[in-house]
Amino acid sequence: MDADEPVTPNTALVVDWEGRLTYTGADGRRRVIVGNPELLRRLTELRSADAEQFESGDGFEGGCGI
């Protein structure tokens, strides 16, 4: 499979023991989406803050607030 070709996920997103956001593709290989635990922590933080703002009417709809 070419690295530039899209891969259909077969599993939900999983945070592994190293803090990487991963999924398993249709070809059976595990792929890393976010390999930086600090970046993943920050994205999660921003998403949580965005959800709170959205509930109050001040957030972005459908975005992660970046």
Sequence and secondary structure as in RCSB ss.txt:
>XXXX:A:sequence
MDADEPVTPNTALVVDWEGRLTYTGADGRRRVIVGNPELLRRLTELRSADAEQFESGDGFEGGCGI
>XXXX:A:secstr
  TTS   B S  EE TTS EEEEBTTS EEEEE  HHHHHHHHHHHHHHHHHHHHT S SSS   
